[in-house]
Amino acid sequence: MRPRPRAERSSPVRWRQVLLPFLLSLFRGALPDQIRYSIPEELAKNSVVGNLAKDLGLSVRDLPARKLRVSAEKEYFTVNPESGDLLVSDRIDREQICGKKPLCILDFDTVAENPLNIFHVAVIVQDINDNTPLFKQNNIDLKIGESTKPGKTFPLDPALDSDAGPNSLQRYHLNDNEHFDLIEKQAPDGRKYPELVLKHSLDREEQNLHQLVLTAVDGGDPPQSGTAQIQIQVTDANDNAPVFIQDVYKVSLQEGVPLGFSVLQVTATDQDEGVNAEITYSFHHVDELVEKFFNLDKRTGEITTKDNFDFEIANSYTLSVEAKDHGDLAAYCSIQVEILDENDCAPEMVITSVFTPLPEDSPPGTVIALIKTRDRDSGENGEVYCRILGKAEFILKSYSKNYYKLVTDGPLDREENPEYNITIMATDRGKPPLSSSINITLHIADVNDNAPVFEQVFYLVHIAENNPPGASIAQVSASDPDLGPNGHVSYSIVASDLEPRALASYVSVSAQSGVVFAQRAFDHEQLRAFELTVQARDQGSPALSANASLRVLVGDRNDNAPRVLYPALGPDGSALFDTVPRAAQPGYLVTKVVAVDADSGHNAWLSYHVLQASEPGLFSLGLRTGEVRTARALGDRDAARQRLLVAVRDGGQPPLSATATLHLVFADSLQEVLPDVSDRPEPSDPQAELQFYLVVALALISVLFLLAVILAVALRLRRSPSPAAWGCFQSGLRSKSGPGVLPDYREGTLPYSYNLCVASQLAKTEFNFLNVTPEVTPSQDLLCEDAAWLPNTNHEGAGVPFASDTILKKSGTDGQKYPELVLERPLDREKVAVHDLLLTALDGGDPILSSSMHIHVVVLDANDNAPLFTQSEYRVTVPENIPVGSRLLTLTATDPDEGVNGELTYSFRNEEDKISETFQLDSSLGEISTLQSLDYEESRFYLMEVVAQDGGALIASAKVLVTVQDVNDNVPEVILTSLASSVSEDCPPGTVIALFSVHDGDSGENGEIVCSIPRNLPFKLEKSVDNYYHLLTTKALDREEISDYNITITVIDNGNPPLSTESHISLNVADINDNPPVFPHTSYSTYILENNPRGISILSVTAHDPDSGNNAKITYSLAEDMFQGMSLSTYVFINSNTGILYALGSFDYEQVKDLQLWVIASDSGDPPLSSNMSLSLFVLDQNDNAPEILYPSIPTDGSTGVELAPRSAEPGYLVTKVVAVDRDSGQNAWLSYHLLKVSEPGLFTVGLHTGEVRTARALLDRDALKQSLVVVVQDHGQPPLSATVTLTVAVADSIPDVLADLDSLKPSSYADDSSLTLYLVVAVAVVSCVFLTFVIVLLALRLRRWHSSSQLQASGSRLAGMPTSHFVGVDGVRAFLQTYSHEVSLTADSRNSHMIFPQPNYADTLISQESCGKSEPPLISEKINVNEELGVVQQAPPNTDWRFSQAQRPGTSGSQNGDETGTWPNNQFDTEMLQAMILASASEAADGGSTLGGGAGTMGLSARYGPQFTLQHVPDYRQNVYIPGSNATLTNAAGKRDGKAPTGGNGNKKKSGKKEKK
């Protein structure tokens, strides 16, 4: 295909002048190779544009392979992959796409693959009349002066109609009136606009307002119209309207003009003067686009640019400017602005597809890449041509419009050059030309052109059965001359004549070595031969393979002995009888021994032999047939019973055999075989023995019950009653050790109680109470101020310069001479600083006398020497990471002058801001240091000039060059140019994933960058142009293996130390339908019980598709097949979504035993993939058929048959046989026979599985003549089903004997005996229940009494240990005090101990002695010395400190006089009141609602009982603490400090000791 010629751009004027048909023909001529369609706009979605496949010459059946699709920036169309029709895929609005263009064409490309072709399609969008003409303003207000002359025109806003062609705006008309008319004009852009014309002069005094209706009509069919109301106000005379210099302005602008550029200035004049002559400029009826790009100064009329122009968007603009005076008279002009194109867009190249790696056997002309070029400029600026830089092996061909193909120009050799880097440059024809380039990396791939080859095409293997599992059967071998993965061969079994699900359990092949192993021991009887197809496959892509056939023959071994089928033994092991008539002739066939052998061949060749015979020569046995025949005629001397032992032997090595025993009976009839029948007595009553046992059991249980009752009563009377165990509250109970009451340290509270556990053998114990000491406030710091010492120096001024001469004034006119020193030449202090002269005075005598004096002349310094630097230029090199404030160098200048003239000051000359901000110069020392960090990337060197100035203003200068050395301080940067976030998994290797550039601000090695990605990813990096890299795929992707890749691009520079950065690219692998659904197993077996309900689910099959989306959506179906003349769909149904198999009907095992189904799983991909699976449905038998009795059959008259049993019959005599069958199978058809009811138990037995009725014992004379047996035949189903048959056995030797007594036999009645038996059973049950209830009640009472006694003992032990101090009461009536309880533990064998009192807690219950070992954190502790030994002795009564005097007692007894040391009150009323007061006060303290008293010293009682009851009536408990059970008294240390002696005798140790002794 040749490239389509480029159509020349036409000016807008030419487009307006040429008719539409001519444009279409011109367009067709310019695009000869395009497919063109024409459609109206606003077509519905999926509307057919045309058959694109047919127009392109493509076959419909090739469409899936060619993958015909649309390639466009915005896809308005799509291709139907099945029919090839071009369909509308999006809304097409001609006005939105093309605007006002007369010809609207949508150009796009269609791409077809295999081979790759690109076709250009043009769709002409025809306009429909879908837009109504609309005015911008529905109401137009005009003001017209009354002096306006007729014929004056007034431009009106044009109506806007987005349609084009005939459907666009066509005409305007005005409603009838006498003053105005309407004319139509056409703007330069072709649009029509109305102008209002004044026909007659206006008279404001006659009519000052005119209402007009302006109508705009388009050319559609039917036409559409829009209206606007025109309101004209007649103003007073403003005779002259503004007038523009020209009506139309034309100006051209380059598209790259800057913002604010002056386009032109319009000028309008008004001959009026004053307010009517002031003109204001404004845009008149322009669209928003014009106002976006242009700005108009309303005063000057200057038009400037507001935004950047783009020729590619719009190439011209039309502006309408209005000039209006204050009298509302206006003039209008039109400005046409043409935009000139500039070459500002570089060509762009897009790689549409790249085929890499390329096989080395690719022929010349193979397409490597397809490249599309584009330049947004127009004309020559947009013309692009491409070329290849170097690489003679490839050429670039123009494919079609803007497309190029990169093809090979010769054969490729991967061994010579495995990789090519091809650079393609695109250049436009603009001035100056712009260009761009891309780099394509092409890899040459090896070709897998050799398939594996087997050494043999067919393998035959013999293996004997019963082989060990895992044994090696054979080995196949194949070779592949390719290298690498292409030559790596793996083996697998791809086909077999075995069932697929059983193949893996029979054989396997090693994928590496090709050795075939047996997975199980083979059985020749089950599998005699099978054939395998072994495939050898290399690892190339595509993989090549070869197949070989392997046939395995399983040899037979003699491992099965013959099995005798007939005669079979009975269930009890007895042999069956065969009857031989005595009249049998020689050769009479008596019976036949039937045997089989599971082996084959010689091993299954059976022979029959007689091992033993009771009468040799009487019978003969066929060697191969097993037939037993008579060898001669039977004689009278032959015994009636004959026995033959037959051996069946096979022909194997060694031979195996089986034996069978035959019992033959010579008789012509049954009567000859059975013994004679005799009479029997009546059978005994079976109920009598049972009733006897029941009576004995009832008597025994009654006796036991009576003995138990008597024994329980005797034991109860023997035991004496026990007293109640509540003695713990008696006064005699004392605790071994109990808490003493320590004094309270605060008034108004109840005493605290402490539990003290004192170790034995204590001579002296010390109790320390820790006091909380206040914290010491740290002292304040002292602040000192240091005075600064500043030295003061005074500098004297320099002396005056040295004078050249000295003038000594004369003192008089006496003629005295005096010398003057005259300077002959200049002095130089730097050369000679001191001159020593000798002045001699001579007289005129003879001899001349003289005198001399020394003149010491010191040359004073003058600033005659400028400073001088040691170097004229200083150079220093520093790294860019030098710390701020570092000294770079020191400049040195010298000045031979001295003093102020020699003092130098350094400074920068003409310093720049950058220098002063970066460096600092010490003015005294000349040191240059840094003020801020240096940056090599910002400035690589700094050049500065330093001036040294002395005190006399002489200067010297030197240049300083600071060179900054680069250090690796910039991390490389990664800039993503383009990125494909998703890539199809079938993309070929070499597909470009991302294009990015790297940048490092450093230079040299620090700026050299190396990019890398992890090696375990199927991607690689290829360098493109400059610092651009391509991220390419290296092999085929598999979404099912990895669906998302997180690619880390590591960029590291070559600096020391190296710096690196990482950029992460997330790539999603898009799914294609490349995986068919897979069942977990190739075959399934399931079972269903017969008689199932309709619609029951049988099985759920599940297939897995590793694809995603619709490609993984699986539907299930059944393959159509017939079964018993009916479709399988009438039996079962499968849910297409869930895969659940349902039964449509109820199965009957007797009709359908199994079904073979094929389940198909198909995905929803395009094209869909499917797989199938074999399903075997087995119907399980249910026990739904009862046994059917064949013999004895019930006569038609309803009577039962009679069987004879001779009275001389021995035990085991065969009376008859019950024959039954069951239509079920398996366990449900396994029948068992039982005797349900017999008239004489124990007389007959029935074979459990044979049904043979035999005698169990010898018949007696007392046995009845007629015996009735009810035999039940039961199967083994669940639940079991059964059938019954009644047998009547006559005990007689002959039939006449039986018939004589049949009428006299009547069944016995056991009704009375049955009732008695029932009563006995009920009586036994009742007596047993009463006896058992009595025993249970007796045991329950005993357990309850034992539990109560144990509780009382436990509570008694706790109360017994409670000290008396915990109770408050009188005369044995005691109440618990709610006290504070503390637990104190003392160490054993210690003279000094510490007693720790934790925070008080309320103890509502007594504290057990075990709690003494607890440890709590210390809060308050004071040291208490115990002067006497503490011991565990009997508790003594409380001392007098705890007793109230008669006057101190509250209540009515408080007024009585009593002993101060008396006992607790005896009045019960006083006791109760005291208890109530103490308990109430303790409750208030516990609740926290009171502060333990209504005032100081009230103990909290005055608030309740009045102020008369205060702590002055209560002894001070803080002085001494008495520990009950010991003679020790704890003395309050505070009392000792206060100098108060204990009162009330509570400190009398002897008295306490006496009390203790008492």
Salt bridges, closest charged atoms under 4 A:
GLU42 OE2 - ARG91 NH2 2.99
GLU73 OE2 - ARG374 NH1 2.77
ASP93 OD2 - ARG91 NH2 3.33
ASP109 OD1 - HIS120 ND1 2.70
GLU113 OE2 - ARG69 NH1 2.92
ASP157 OD1 - HIS285 NE2 1.80
GLU178 OE2 - HIS179 ND1 3.77
ASP189 OD2 - ARG191 NE 2.89
GLU195 OE1 - LYS185 NZ 3.13
GLU205 OE2 - ARG204 NH2 3.11
GLU278 OE1 - HIS326 NE2 3.18
ASP310 OD2 - ARG376 NH2 3.46
GLU322 OE2 - HIS284 ND1 3.76
GLU322 OE1 - LYS324 NZ 3.86
ASP328 OD2 - LYS143 NZ 3.83
GLU348 OE1 - ARG374 NH2 2.82
GLU383 OE1 - ARG429 NE 3.52
GLU415 OE2 - ARG414 NH2 3.36
GLU419 OE1 - HIS443 ND1 3.17
GLU499 OE1 - ARG501 NE 3.19
GLU531 OE1 - ARG551 NH1 3.62
GLU615 OE2 - ARG632 NH2 3.80
GLU627 OE1 - ARG629 NH2 2.86
ASP638 OD1 - ARG632 NH2 3.27
ASP679 OD1 - ARG1207 NH2 3.52
GLU747 OE2 - ARG1518 NH2 3.58
GLU766 OE2 - LYS1423 NZ 2.11
GLU830 OE2 - ARG829 NH2 3.26
ASP836 OD1 - HIS856 ND1 2.56
ASP861 OD1 - ARG829 NE 3.07
GLU873 OE2 - ARG875 NH2 2.96
GLU898 OE1 - ARG829 NH1 3.40
GLU945 OE2 - ARG909 NH1 3.14
GLU1022 OE2 - HIS443 NE2 2.22
GLU1022 OE2 - LYS1020 NZ 2.87
GLU1040 OE2 - ARG1039 NH2 3.40
GLU1062 OE1 - HIS1064 NE2 3.88
ASP1071 OD1 - ARG1039 NE 3.02
GLU1240 OE2 - ARG1257 NH2 3.72
GLU1252 OE1 - ARG1254 NH2 2.73
ASP1263 OD1 - ARG680 NH2 1.41
ASP1263 OD1 - ARG1257 NH2 3.29
GLU1484 OE2 - ARG1504 NH2 3.08
ASP1516 OD1 - ARG1518 NE 3.30
